[in-house]
Amino acid sequence: MIRDSLGVPLEPEEETPIGEDYYGDYIYDGDYIYNTPDGYVLESNVDRYIYENLGDSYQLFKQDM
């Protein structure tokens, strides 16, 4: 890490992943995740997970019941 003359870092520290989600995407400290029976799913992947594992969503109307 490069520092200035006073020892202050000139670049931010590189983030290190703390794990991987169901899809193999890295999980970083502070990420929002869902704990599913299949493992962790990042918030950004939850729609994909629901679609692939539970099916597509649709709008329901009273007359459809």
N, C-alpha and C positions, 0 to 999 in steps of 0.2 A: 504494500500500500504506500502510495506517495503521500508525504506530509510536507507542510510548509515549514518555515524556519522556527515556528513556535510549537510544532508538533501536531498541528491540527490536520486531520485528513483532508486531502484535496478531492478525493473521490469517495462516494458512498461505498460501504462494504457490500460485497457481492452476497446476495441472499442465498442461503443454503436450504434446499427443500427438506422438509421434515417427514415426508412420506409421499405416497402416490395414491390416487383415487382408483375407482373401478376401471376407468378407461386408460390408466397409466399416466395421467397428467400429474405433474408435481403439485404437492400441497405445501404451501409456505406458512410460516407463523402468522396467525391472524386471519387466514382464509376462512370463509364460511363453508361448512360441509354438512352433508346429511349422512347419518349413520344408518345404512340400510342392511338388510340381511346378507347382501352380497359384498359389503364393505363400504368404505367411505365414497361419497360422490360429491364432487365440488358443486357449489351452487350454480356455477355456469354450465354444468352438465346435467342438472337435475331434470330439465325438460326432455332431453334425449333419453335419459334413464327411464323416465316414466313412460314415454312413447314405446321404447323397445321392450319393456318388461310388463307394462300394464295395459298397453293399447292406446289408441288415439283418443283424444277428447272431442266432444261435440256438444253443441248447445241443446239443452233439453227444454221443451215447451210442454205446458200442461196437456195439450191435446195429444202428445206423444205417449202419455201414460196409459 
